Amino acid sequence: MFFKLNQLVVRSCLKYALYSSLCLPSNNNFKSPCHQTLHLLLEGCTTIKELKQLHAQIMLHGFFSQNLTAAKLVSFCAVSKNGDLLYAQLIFDHVRDPNRFMYNSLIRGYASSSEPTKSFLLFRRMIRTAISPNEFTLPFVLKACASTLKYMEAMLLRTQAIKLGIDSQICFQNALINVFVVCGLIELARKVFDEIPDRTLVSWNSMIGGYSKMDCSAEALLLFQEMRALDLVPDEFTFVNLLSVCSRKCDLDLGRLVHSHMEVYGTNTDLYLLNSLIDMYAKCGNLHSAQTIFNRITHKNVISWTSMVSAYAKNGLLEFAEKTFKEMPIKNVVSWNLMMSCYIENNQFREALNLFYAMCKSTVVPDEATLVNVLSACSQLGDLIEGKKTHSYICSNNVLPSITLYNSIMDMYAKCGPIETAMEIFFEIENKNLVSWNVIIGAHALHGRGIEAVNLFEKMQIDDGIKPDKITFTGLLSACSHSGLIEKGRYYFDQIYSTYRISHDIEHYACMVDMFGRGGLLNEAVKIIIEMPMRPDSVIWGALLGACRIHGNTEIARQVIKQVLELEPYSSGVYVLISNMYYEAQKWEDVKNIRKIMNYHGIKKGRAVSSIQSDGCGYEFMVDDKRHESSRDIYCMLDQLTDHLKSVGYYCSTQCIF
C-alpha cells in the first residue's frame, strides 16, 4: 500500500511540474520549458525509481537526444549512492555521441565498484573516439589502477598527463601517490609527494598511510612532525594512520602520545577513529583503556564489537572473548571468523566446528577465510567426515578456491588419512606456490613416505623453479627421519646452508636428533645437540629421551632427564616417558622415585582421548569409558576380539605401566 501511494505522489508531482512548465521561460540550453523542468527534477532526484520515471518522460517527449539531459541521467546512476551502475551503462550505450562528462561519470562509477577494470575499457574507448581526458578523468582511472594493482598502467597515465599538461594537478598527484602506495612502491610515492609544491591534507594522509602500511613507522612519524612544524591541522584520517603505526609496533607510549595529540587538536572522534583506538590499546596490551573507550561508544557498530573480541583473544582471555561475541547484536562474517580463529589458536577445535554450524544457521554466508578455519579444525581433529563435508560444500556452492583454500583442502586430507586424495588435489592446482609444495612434502613425511618426499623436493625445483625455504627443509628432514633415510637426511641438512644459504632453525636440529635417535645413532644425536648454535628446547631433549627409551640407553637418558625437567618440570608426558623407560629397564627404585615426585607435585597423567568414525559420525572415548549408550555391547565385542587374539597366539604388551 505504501509503495503504491508513494508512486502516486511521484506521478502527481511529475504531472504538476509538467503542467507548470508551460509557464516557465525557456533556457537556451533546453528545447522547451518542459525539457527544462524535467532537467530540474533530475537534479532533485533521490531514488532510482524516481529517475526511471523521469527517464520515461524524457524518452516520451523526445529529449533524450539532448546530451545535457542524458549526461544527468548517466551521472546520477553511476555516481549517486542510490544509483544503479548497470542502468547507467544501459543509458550510456544508447547515447549516439557520449560527451566527456558522461565518460567521466561512468569511469568514476566503475572505479569505485567491484569491476574497476571496466574503467580502463571506457578510458580506451574515450581515447579512440578522440575525446581528450581532463583532470577529472585521470584520477578515477588511477583509482581503478590502485584497485587492480596495475602500476605500469599508472606510469603510462602519468606520461599522458604530462602531455596534456595536467600532471601538476593536485587531484592527479594525490591519486598517483595512492596507486604507488597500494602497489608497495613507497619510494616512487615519496618522489611524487616531494614534487608537489602545495600539498593538501590528502597528500600528507596518503603518504603517512603508505608508510604505515609498509611498516615504515619512523618515516610516518617524521612526516607527522613535519606537518606540525608547518602548522597543518591533522584530521581523523591522519590519526587513524598513526594509530595503525602504533598498533604494528605495539608501542603503547607512542599510542598514548597520538591519543593526547587528538585531544589537543580537538579532532572529531568518529566511530572509525574510536575503533582504531580500541585496536591500538588492545594490541599494545592495555585492555583497560580499550574497554574504557569501548564503553564510551554509545552507538557501537559491528567493528567496535569485533575489535573488543579481538582484544580479549589477543591477550589470551578466551572466556571474555566468548562472552563479548555472544553479546554482539549483529555479527558479520569477520566476527564469526575471528571467534573461530580464537578457538583454533587455543586448541579448541571442536568448539570451532560447533561455531561454524551455528554460523550456517544464521544469515551470514561463510567466506573463504571461514572455510580455511573449518578445514584447519578438521585437520587438527583428524575429522575426515567433517572435512569431506566442507569440501563438498565448496564444490556444491561453486566456490572458486584460491591457492590458499586449495592448500587447506590438501592439508586436511593429508592429516586425516587419505594422502592419495591430497595428491589428487595437489595435481589439480594449476599455479602451485611454495606453500603447496611444503604441504605435500610434509604430508608424505607424516605418512612415512620419505622417497616420495625427496622426489617431490627435487621436482619442485626442476619443474616449477620454486626455491625451498626453512619450512620445506623441516618437512624434508622429517620425511627422512620417519623413513630411516639417514644419509639423505645428512646430505640435505648440509645443503640447507651450503647450497641455499638458509640458516639452520631449531626445527632442523630437532629433525636430525630424531633421525639419529630412531636409527640408534645416539652418540651422533648427542654430538649434534652439543654443536647447536642455540639452546636445545624440550622437543629436542624429548626426542633424544624417546630414542634412549627405544634403545634402552639409560646412561644417556639420565643426563637428558635433568635437562628436560628443567624446561618442563610439571609436564605429565615427560614423567610418563621416564617412568616407562625405567620400568622397561627393570629399575624399580627409579620407577618409585618418579611416582613419588609426581605425587608430591600433584602431577597426574592426562587421560588420552581416542576417536573413531562410523556411519558418518565421529565418536570420542577414553579408557574405561562407559558414556556411550551402546558401551555394554562395545565392551562385549572387545572381549570377544581379545579372546580371539589370544587363541591365535597374540598377547598384550605389558612393557608400559602408564
FITI-616993 format. One record per residue (C-alpha): residue in one letter; chain; y, x, z. Coordinates in Angstrom, 3 decimals. Layout:
N
- vodo vopa py px pz
- a A Y X Z
...
***
This chain:
658
- vodo vopa py px pz
- m A 0.000 0.000 0.000
- f A 2.335 2.819 0.914
- f A 1.611 4.623 -2.362
- k A 2.408 1.518 -4.433
- l A 5.617 0.838 -2.507
- n A 6.744 4.425 -2.911
- q A 6.026 4.260 -6.643
- l A 8.103 1.075 -6.952
- v A 11.027 2.720 -5.154
- v A 10.934 5.702 -7.531
- r A 10.804 3.432 -10.570
- s A 13.649 1.280 -9.269
- c A 15.805 4.344 -8.683
- l A 14.952 5.558 -12.158
- k A 15.916 2.238 -13.782
- y A 19.131 2.114 -11.805
- a A 20.005 5.667 -12.793
- l A 19.347 4.991 -16.475
- y A 21.447 1.838 -16.344
- s A 24.266 3.687 -14.573
- s A 24.169 6.478 -17.148
- l A 25.774 4.185 -19.703
- c A 28.975 4.517 -17.712
- l A 28.851 8.356 -17.331
- p A 30.926 10.636 -19.598
- s A 28.789 12.724 -21.958
- n A 28.480 16.507 -21.406
- n A 28.384 18.862 -24.431
- n A 25.005 20.237 -23.276
- f A 23.388 16.807 -23.323
- k A 22.641 14.431 -26.148
- s A 23.815 11.394 -24.216
- p A 24.775 10.179 -20.731
- c A 21.157 9.053 -20.338
- h A 19.990 12.588 -21.043
- q A 22.480 13.935 -18.508
- t A 21.262 11.506 -15.846
- l A 17.612 12.406 -16.378
- h A 18.531 16.062 -16.091
- l A 20.380 15.436 -12.819
- l A 17.383 13.531 -11.480
- l A 15.191 16.514 -12.405
- e A 17.396 18.776 -10.294
- g A 16.885 16.492 -7.302
- c A 13.144 16.090 -7.883
- t A 10.951 16.905 -4.846
- t A 7.377 15.953 -5.829
- i A 5.166 16.462 -8.854
- k A 4.640 12.693 -9.066
- e A 8.387 12.108 -9.482
- l A 8.548 14.892 -12.059
- k A 5.763 13.358 -14.166
- q A 7.584 10.008 -14.186
- l A 10.801 11.730 -15.287
- h A 8.835 13.699 -17.869
- a A 7.526 10.422 -19.301
- q A 11.080 9.051 -19.594
- i A 12.285 12.281 -21.222
- m A 9.496 12.026 -23.819
- l A 10.178 8.312 -24.329
- h A 13.870 8.917 -25.081
- g A 13.186 11.959 -27.293
- f A 14.946 14.514 -25.046
- f A 12.004 16.950 -24.731
- s A 13.182 18.948 -27.753
- q A 16.242 19.968 -25.710
- n A 15.373 23.370 -24.220
- l A 17.710 22.857 -21.260
- t A 15.650 19.914 -20.018
- a A 12.267 21.366 -20.967
- a A 13.176 24.548 -19.093
- k A 13.949 22.491 -15.991
- l A 10.524 20.864 -16.185
- v A 8.761 24.234 -16.520
- s A 10.827 25.766 -13.723
- f A 10.010 23.047 -11.179
- c A 6.280 23.070 -11.945
- a A 5.999 26.873 -11.945
- v A 8.248 27.881 -9.055
- s A 8.567 24.949 -6.641
- k A 6.185 24.863 -3.664
- n A 5.406 21.256 -4.674
- g A 4.872 22.201 -8.310
- d A 1.788 22.446 -10.488
- l A 1.273 25.670 -12.422
- l A -1.260 24.156 -14.828
- y A 1.180 21.356 -15.657
- a A 3.908 23.973 -16.185
- q A 1.660 25.767 -18.680
- l A 0.946 22.463 -20.443
- i A 4.670 21.695 -20.830
- f A 5.364 25.283 -21.931
- d A 2.673 25.120 -24.632
- h A 4.312 22.013 -26.127
- v A 7.747 23.622 -26.432
- r A 8.346 24.775 -30.006
- d A 10.563 27.769 -29.171
- p A 10.450 28.619 -25.437
- n A 13.516 30.492 -24.219
- r A 13.755 33.415 -21.811
- f A 14.331 31.157 -18.788
- m A 11.040 29.352 -19.454
- y A 9.150 32.631 -19.830
- n A 10.701 33.989 -16.625
- s A 9.802 30.845 -14.678
- l A 6.170 30.838 -15.808
- i A 5.775 34.614 -15.323
- r A 7.159 34.216 -11.809
- g A 4.752 31.352 -11.101
- y A 1.673 33.288 -12.232
- a A 2.787 36.467 -10.424
- s A 2.610 34.531 -7.138
- s A -0.646 32.757 -7.994
- s A -4.331 33.654 -7.886
- e A -4.151 34.513 -11.609
- p A -1.480 37.244 -11.799
- t A -2.960 38.723 -14.992
- k A -1.575 35.718 -16.912
- s A 1.881 37.118 -16.188
- f A 1.011 40.108 -18.397
- l A -0.197 37.868 -21.227
- l A 3.026 35.844 -21.116
- f A 5.117 39.003 -20.993
- r A 3.383 40.404 -24.093
- r A 3.833 37.077 -25.883
- m A 7.504 37.134 -24.895
- i A 7.950 40.614 -26.425
- r A 6.112 39.591 -29.615
- t A 8.478 36.643 -30.098
- a A 11.432 39.073 -29.962
- i A 12.776 37.683 -26.679
- s A 14.151 40.581 -24.660
- p A 13.229 40.662 -20.950
- n A 16.021 40.932 -18.401
- e A 16.489 41.934 -14.757
- f A 14.809 38.653 -13.691
- t A 11.697 39.183 -15.844
- l A 10.520 42.664 -14.909
- p A 10.458 42.328 -11.084
- f A 7.940 39.488 -11.350
- v A 5.806 41.357 -13.869
- l A 5.862 44.250 -11.383
- k A 4.759 41.822 -8.667
- a A 1.749 40.991 -10.844
- c A 1.109 44.746 -11.214
- a A 1.063 45.069 -7.420
- s A -1.390 42.146 -7.080
- t A -3.797 43.718 -9.581
- l A -3.183 47.404 -8.659
- k A -2.050 48.233 -12.221
- y A 0.246 51.192 -11.556
- m A 0.039 52.520 -15.152
- e A 1.449 49.232 -16.434
- a A 4.200 49.583 -13.834
- m A 5.051 53.029 -15.241
- l A 5.310 51.540 -18.742
- l A 7.558 48.758 -17.430
- r A 9.786 51.395 -15.860
- t A 10.137 53.085 -19.256
- q A 11.042 49.734 -20.825
- a A 13.565 49.063 -18.056
- i A 15.252 52.410 -18.789
- k A 15.525 51.469 -22.480
- l A 17.037 48.104 -21.555
- g A 19.415 49.709 -19.081
- i A 18.203 47.644 -16.114
- d A 16.230 50.361 -14.290
- s A 19.055 50.754 -11.747
- q A 18.976 47.053 -10.783
- i A 18.119 46.839 -7.085
- c A 15.599 43.998 -7.591
- f A 13.703 46.070 -10.153
- q A 13.736 49.188 -7.959
- n A 12.511 47.284 -4.893
- a A 9.697 45.730 -6.941
- l A 8.752 49.179 -8.252
- i A 8.595 50.591 -4.701
- n A 6.281 47.718 -3.763
- v A 3.892 48.473 -6.650
- f A 3.645 52.153 -5.736
- v A 3.167 51.335 -2.044
- v A 0.372 48.826 -2.733
- c A -1.342 51.297 -5.092
- g A -1.169 54.015 -2.435
- l A 1.292 56.178 -4.393
- i A 3.612 56.719 -1.451
- e A 5.287 59.840 -2.889
- l A 6.308 58.000 -6.061
- a A 7.586 55.117 -3.930
- r A 9.692 57.543 -1.879
- k A 11.076 59.116 -5.052
- v A 12.270 55.700 -6.292
- f A 13.653 54.922 -2.823
- d A 15.650 58.173 -2.743
- e A 17.126 57.405 -6.186
- i A 18.594 54.053 -5.047
- p A 22.328 54.542 -4.343
- d A 22.867 51.271 -2.466
- r A 19.683 50.379 -0.670
- t A 19.199 46.864 0.642
- l A 17.248 45.935 3.765
- v A 14.367 45.015 1.451
- s A 14.307 48.627 0.204
- w A 14.107 50.014 3.740
- n A 11.469 47.490 4.815
- s A 9.323 48.180 1.739
- m A 9.385 51.922 2.379
- i A 8.743 51.650 6.133
- g A 5.944 49.159 5.429
- g A 4.470 51.567 2.882
- y A 4.411 54.431 5.354
- s A 2.842 52.129 7.932
- k A 0.011 51.126 5.568
- m A -0.638 54.770 4.661
- d A -0.774 55.784 8.351
- c A 2.313 57.963 7.904
- s A 3.733 56.917 11.255
- a A 6.129 59.866 11.648
- e A 7.806 59.147 8.300
- a A 8.115 55.431 9.124
- l A 9.823 56.208 12.432
- l A 12.160 58.752 10.823
- l A 13.249 56.128 8.292
- f A 13.922 53.675 11.103
- q A 16.074 56.276 12.876
- e A 17.946 56.869 9.605
- m A 18.524 53.106 9.339
- r A 20.018 53.038 12.812
- a A 22.251 56.027 12.010
- l A 23.638 54.059 9.052
- d A 24.323 51.062 11.337
- l A 21.907 48.901 9.379
- v A 20.603 45.969 11.413
- p A 16.795 45.672 11.167
- d A 15.199 42.258 10.785
- e A 11.849 40.806 11.843
- f A 10.081 42.398 8.836
- t A 11.287 45.856 9.899
- f A 9.876 45.370 13.380
- v A 6.576 43.928 12.132
- n A 6.084 47.132 10.107
- l A 6.999 49.320 13.090
- l A 4.674 47.399 15.392
- s A 1.912 47.992 12.859
- v A 2.580 51.746 13.200
- c A 2.258 51.456 16.993
- s A -0.972 49.462 16.668
- r A -2.532 52.048 14.357
- k A -1.563 54.908 16.669
- c A -2.457 52.938 19.825
- d A 0.877 54.231 21.151
- l A 1.882 51.894 23.979
- d A 5.095 53.775 24.862
- l A 6.292 53.612 21.266
- g A 5.342 49.933 21.096
- r A 7.388 49.176 24.202
- l A 10.322 51.081 22.684
- v A 10.139 48.996 19.494
- h A 9.916 45.828 21.615
- s A 13.041 46.871 23.536
- h A 14.896 47.502 20.238
- m A 14.013 43.956 19.177
- e A 15.669 42.626 22.311
- v A 18.720 44.897 21.911
- y A 19.277 43.738 18.321
- g A 18.597 40.117 19.259
- t A 16.025 39.843 16.490
- n A 14.768 36.376 15.716
- t A 11.277 36.450 17.237
- d A 9.476 34.103 14.917
- l A 5.777 33.342 15.228
- y A 4.822 36.120 12.811
- l A 6.621 38.716 14.933
- l A 5.209 37.367 18.212
- n A 1.688 37.576 16.776
- s A 2.383 41.201 15.797
- l A 3.465 41.920 19.376
- i A 0.231 40.421 20.722
- d A -1.756 42.562 18.300
- m A 0.142 45.728 19.257
- y A -0.253 45.271 23.016
- a A -3.926 44.342 22.594
- k A -4.760 47.412 20.512
- c A -2.837 49.606 22.947
- g A -4.921 48.226 25.825
- n A -2.153 46.302 27.598
- l A -3.836 42.916 27.860
- h A -1.381 41.644 30.479
- s A 1.588 41.941 28.081
- a A -0.451 40.468 25.227
- q A -1.393 37.472 27.404
- t A 2.228 37.069 28.596
- i A 3.550 36.865 25.025
- f A 0.709 34.537 24.040
- n A 1.618 32.196 26.921
- r A 5.294 32.230 25.817
- i A 4.456 30.805 22.393
- t A 4.962 27.039 22.514
- h A 3.549 26.256 19.065
- k A 0.648 28.641 18.614
- n A -0.968 28.859 15.210
- v A -4.480 29.968 14.342
- i A -3.297 33.596 14.004
- s A -1.949 33.543 17.588
- w A -5.283 32.340 18.946
- t A -7.295 34.724 16.773
- s A -5.118 37.655 17.860
- m A -5.882 36.838 21.500
- v A -9.624 36.538 20.832
- s A -9.448 39.923 19.099
- a A -7.510 41.357 22.059
- y A -10.233 40.420 24.538
- a A -13.016 41.541 22.201
- k A -11.465 44.968 21.574
- n A -11.223 45.531 25.322
- g A -14.851 44.582 25.951
- l A -14.104 41.223 27.609
- l A -16.578 39.129 25.660
- e A -16.563 36.205 28.122
- f A -12.779 35.825 27.849
- a A -13.023 36.106 24.057
- e A -15.632 33.314 24.049
- k A -13.522 31.128 26.319
- t A -10.383 31.581 24.189
- f A -12.359 30.932 20.995
- k A -13.720 27.649 22.385
- e A -10.198 26.561 23.396
- m A -8.831 27.080 19.870
- p A -7.651 23.720 18.490
- i A -8.089 24.873 14.898
- k A -10.387 27.649 13.686
- n A -10.286 29.262 10.260
- v A -12.875 31.484 8.613
- v A -11.232 34.614 10.084
- s A -11.621 33.208 13.620
- w A -15.318 32.447 13.115
- n A -15.949 35.852 11.523
- l A -14.163 37.647 14.351
- m A -16.251 35.941 17.036
- m A -19.438 36.657 15.101
- s A -18.444 40.336 14.865
- c A -17.847 40.353 18.648
- y A -21.374 39.151 19.285
- i A -22.855 41.702 16.869
- e A -20.884 44.591 18.401
- n A -22.205 43.538 21.819
- n A -25.802 43.355 20.543
- q A -25.904 39.572 20.962
- f A -27.365 38.934 17.542
- r A -28.982 35.569 18.294
- e A -25.626 34.263 19.567
- a A -24.037 35.429 16.308
- l A -26.563 33.385 14.319
- n A -26.062 30.339 16.554
- l A -22.320 30.614 15.941
- f A -22.959 30.693 12.202
- y A -24.966 27.449 12.484
- a A -22.059 25.868 14.385
- m A -19.663 27.076 11.692
- c A -21.785 25.439 8.982
- k A -21.478 22.121 10.832
- s A -17.669 22.418 10.792
- t A -15.426 22.006 7.749
- v A -14.895 25.776 7.407
- v A -16.678 27.325 4.426
- p A -18.310 30.737 5.072
- d A -16.909 33.612 3.035
- e A -18.393 36.977 2.122
- a A -17.473 38.544 5.481
- t A -19.367 35.714 7.225
- l A -22.482 36.338 5.149
- v A -22.315 40.087 5.798
- n A -22.175 39.351 9.544
- v A -25.141 36.968 9.349
- l A -27.224 39.439 7.340
- s A -26.354 42.175 9.838
- a A -27.578 39.985 12.731
- c A -30.797 39.193 10.841
- s A -31.338 42.918 10.192
- q A -30.988 43.788 13.857
- l A -33.293 40.963 14.949
- g A -35.803 41.592 12.189
- d A -35.477 37.888 11.391
- l A -36.749 37.693 7.828
- i A -36.784 33.875 7.781
- e A -33.062 33.533 8.503
- g A -32.340 36.478 6.224
- k A -34.099 34.735 3.339
- k A -32.226 31.506 4.100
- t A -28.933 33.383 3.934
- h A -29.928 34.991 0.626
- s A -30.920 31.564 -0.675
- y A -27.528 30.175 0.437
- i A -25.778 32.912 -1.559
- c A -27.795 32.118 -4.690
- s A -27.615 28.305 -4.427
- n A -23.836 28.295 -3.832
- n A -23.189 30.540 -6.844
- v A -21.602 33.224 -4.664
- l A -20.931 36.268 -6.843
- p A -21.949 39.103 -4.500
- s A -19.689 42.114 -4.226
- i A -21.223 45.546 -3.808
- t A -20.784 45.174 -0.014
- l A -22.754 41.922 0.053
- y A -25.468 43.369 -2.195
- n A -25.814 46.319 0.190
- s A -26.108 43.941 3.167
- i A -28.845 41.874 1.455
- m A -30.734 45.049 0.596
- d A -30.397 46.396 4.148
- m A -31.654 43.111 5.602
- y A -34.834 43.101 3.504
- a A -35.477 46.780 4.241
- k A -35.175 46.329 8.029
- c A -37.067 43.042 8.110
- g A -40.127 44.395 6.278
- p A -40.362 43.763 2.512
- i A -38.996 47.032 1.139
- e A -40.176 46.037 -2.365
- t A -37.658 43.172 -2.305
- a A -34.986 45.611 -1.117
- m A -35.794 47.800 -4.121
- e A -35.504 44.806 -6.462
- i A -32.038 44.079 -5.081
- f A -31.151 47.767 -5.455
- f A -32.071 47.747 -9.148
- e A -30.043 44.534 -9.658
- i A -26.834 46.312 -8.618
- e A -25.038 47.487 -11.750
- n A -22.419 49.754 -10.200
- k A -24.107 51.292 -7.183
- n A -21.852 53.086 -4.728
- l A -22.700 55.748 -2.151
- v A -23.424 53.091 0.491
- s A -26.045 51.512 -1.824
- w A -27.883 54.819 -2.139
- n A -27.563 55.538 1.595
- v A -29.051 52.120 2.442
- i A -32.058 52.509 0.164
- i A -32.733 56.131 1.238
- g A -32.504 55.029 4.882
- a A -34.846 52.122 4.111
- h A -37.515 54.469 2.774
- a A -37.051 56.670 5.841
- l A -37.630 53.631 8.072
- h A -40.863 52.831 6.228
- g A -42.125 56.432 6.298
- r A -41.744 56.907 2.526
- g A -40.454 60.455 2.549
- i A -41.379 61.414 -1.020
- e A -39.698 58.294 -2.415
- a A -36.558 59.008 -0.341
- v A -36.407 62.583 -1.697
- n A -36.818 61.318 -5.282
- l A -34.027 58.781 -4.787
- f A -31.785 61.504 -3.357
- e A -32.249 63.622 -6.490
- k A -31.898 60.595 -8.793
- m A -28.615 59.620 -7.104
- q A -27.025 62.893 -8.130
- i A -28.592 63.331 -11.580
- d A -28.382 59.747 -12.901
- d A -25.277 58.396 -11.161
- g A -23.437 61.628 -10.389
- i A -22.791 60.499 -6.799
- k A -22.308 63.212 -4.193
- p A -24.086 62.734 -0.867
- d A -22.260 62.509 2.462
- k A -23.293 63.030 6.100
- i A -24.973 59.630 6.277
- t A -27.056 60.396 3.154
- f A -28.441 63.529 4.788
- t A -29.169 61.717 8.054
- g A -31.343 59.250 6.112
- l A -32.954 62.017 4.064
- l A -33.804 64.199 7.090
- s A -35.125 61.132 8.932
- a A -37.384 60.405 5.944
- c A -38.705 63.982 6.007
- s A -39.291 63.679 9.757
- h A -41.226 60.401 9.539
- s A -43.361 61.699 6.649
- g A -44.137 65.177 8.005
- l A -42.208 66.910 5.197
- i A -41.184 69.843 7.390
- e A -40.458 72.351 4.620
- k A -38.447 69.789 2.656
- g A -36.528 68.969 5.837
- r A -35.719 72.649 6.436
- y A -34.576 73.050 2.825
- y A -32.229 70.044 2.869
- f A -30.865 70.921 6.317
- d A -29.798 74.329 4.956
- q A -28.394 72.711 1.803
- i A -26.046 70.460 3.793
- y A -23.511 73.228 4.297
- s A -24.553 75.971 1.872
- t A -24.502 73.722 -1.221
- y A -22.497 70.632 -0.283
- r A -20.063 72.198 2.234
- i A -20.681 69.380 4.708
- s A -20.570 70.276 8.403
- h A -23.737 69.540 10.343
- d A -23.467 66.496 12.606
- i A -25.339 65.936 15.833
- e A -27.417 63.309 13.982
- h A -28.667 66.008 11.579
- y A -29.786 68.165 14.510
- a A -31.463 65.144 16.141
- c A -33.493 64.587 12.952
- m A -34.562 68.235 12.890
- v A -35.596 68.210 16.563
- d A -37.559 65.004 15.932
- m A -39.189 66.514 12.828
- f A -40.236 69.731 14.595
- g A -41.384 67.718 17.615
- r A -43.558 65.389 15.533
- g A -45.034 68.414 13.765
- g A -45.904 70.125 17.061
- l A -43.376 72.939 16.496
- l A -41.843 72.575 19.947
- n A -40.560 76.153 20.139
- e A -38.637 75.670 16.895
- a A -37.237 72.410 18.261
- v A -36.035 74.256 21.388
- k A -34.593 77.059 19.248
- i A -32.516 74.708 17.075
- i A -31.196 72.969 20.196
- i A -30.079 76.333 21.617
- e A -28.351 77.229 18.319
- m A -26.495 73.909 18.060
- p A -22.684 74.322 17.992
- m A -22.249 71.144 20.048
- r A -23.734 69.968 23.336
- p A -27.041 68.102 22.852
- d A -26.919 64.405 23.703
- s A -29.538 62.149 25.266
- v A -31.003 61.280 21.840
- i A -31.859 64.920 21.113
- w A -33.302 65.563 24.570
- g A -35.188 62.262 24.362
- a A -36.717 63.263 21.007
- l A -37.875 66.560 22.467
- l A -39.223 64.870 25.587
- g A -41.154 62.388 23.450
- a A -42.645 65.291 21.486
- c A -43.649 67.002 24.741
- r A -45.490 63.852 25.776
- i A -47.307 63.559 22.423
- h A -48.453 67.196 22.527
- g A -48.968 67.360 26.311
- n A -46.490 70.186 26.876
- t A -45.351 69.592 30.463
- e A -43.839 73.068 30.769
- i A -41.049 72.396 28.280
- a A -40.880 68.791 29.461
- r A -39.883 69.832 33.000
- q A -36.870 71.710 31.613
- v A -35.925 68.812 29.381
- i A -36.182 66.209 32.163
- k A -33.305 67.819 34.091
- q A -31.060 67.646 31.010
- v A -31.968 64.031 30.238
- l A -31.436 62.788 33.790
- e A -28.024 64.473 33.948
- l A -26.922 62.485 30.899
- e A -28.669 59.189 31.717
- p A -29.518 59.145 35.435
- y A -30.177 55.396 35.575
- s A -31.937 54.757 32.244
- s A -35.248 52.985 32.871
- g A -36.573 54.079 29.485
- v A -36.297 57.757 30.408
- y A -38.157 57.274 33.694
- v A -40.917 55.276 31.987
- l A -41.368 58.020 29.384
- i A -41.548 60.742 32.076
- s A -43.925 58.722 34.255
- n A -46.294 58.015 31.364
- m A -46.252 61.669 30.368
- y A -47.219 62.788 33.887
- y A -49.892 60.083 34.050
- e A -51.472 61.290 30.822
- a A -51.430 64.866 32.185
- q A -53.027 63.555 35.422
- k A -50.183 64.908 37.554
- w A -50.426 62.212 40.191
- e A -47.868 63.626 42.634
- d A -45.249 63.762 39.882
- v A -46.037 60.144 38.970
- k A -45.484 59.127 42.625
- n A -42.204 61.055 42.803
- i A -40.878 59.353 39.679
- r A -41.752 55.943 41.117
- k A -40.033 56.830 44.402
- i A -36.854 57.859 42.555
- m A -36.893 54.609 40.561
- n A -37.360 52.517 43.722
- y A -34.661 54.462 45.581
- h A -32.093 53.890 42.844
- g A -33.233 50.330 42.162
- i A -34.233 51.177 38.605
- k A -36.544 48.616 37.045
- k A -38.283 48.770 33.711
- g A -36.700 46.368 31.264
- r A -39.068 43.681 30.077
- a A -39.882 44.186 26.434
- v A -39.453 41.216 24.116
- s A -41.696 40.718 21.086
- s A -41.078 38.303 18.248
- i A -43.300 36.570 15.751
- q A -42.599 34.295 12.798
- s A -44.900 31.406 11.975
- d A -44.466 28.434 9.621
- g A -40.812 29.252 9.024
- c A -39.930 29.507 12.739
- g A -39.257 32.535 14.931
- y A -40.608 32.895 18.471
- e A -39.824 35.447 21.182
- f A -42.140 36.218 24.098
- m A -42.726 38.736 26.903
- v A -45.757 39.963 28.850
- d A -47.481 37.103 30.693
- d A -45.012 34.663 29.127
- k A -46.017 31.013 29.562
- r A -42.851 29.302 28.356
- h A -44.308 28.148 25.042
- e A -45.778 24.648 25.037
- s A -48.993 25.956 23.456
- s A -49.269 29.014 25.730
- r A -52.722 27.947 27.057
- d A -54.147 27.825 23.511
- i A -52.451 31.116 22.629
- y A -53.952 32.965 25.604
- c A -57.338 31.416 24.898
- m A -57.181 32.776 21.344
- l A -56.088 36.219 22.638
- d A -59.088 36.309 24.987
- q A -61.396 35.493 22.084
- l A -59.833 38.268 19.979
- t A -60.174 40.735 22.859
- d A -63.850 39.859 23.322
- h A -64.427 40.234 19.591
- l A -62.757 43.662 19.515
- k A -64.867 44.854 22.446
- s A -68.011 43.570 20.770
- v A -67.365 45.714 17.684
- g A -66.561 48.837 19.685
- y A -62.758 48.786 20.107
- y A -61.328 49.341 23.582
- c A -57.833 49.008 25.023
- s A -55.943 52.262 25.657
- t A -55.076 52.871 29.321
- q A -53.018 56.002 28.756
- c A -49.754 54.323 29.795
- i A -49.079 52.942 33.257
- f A -45.945 51.051 32.172
***
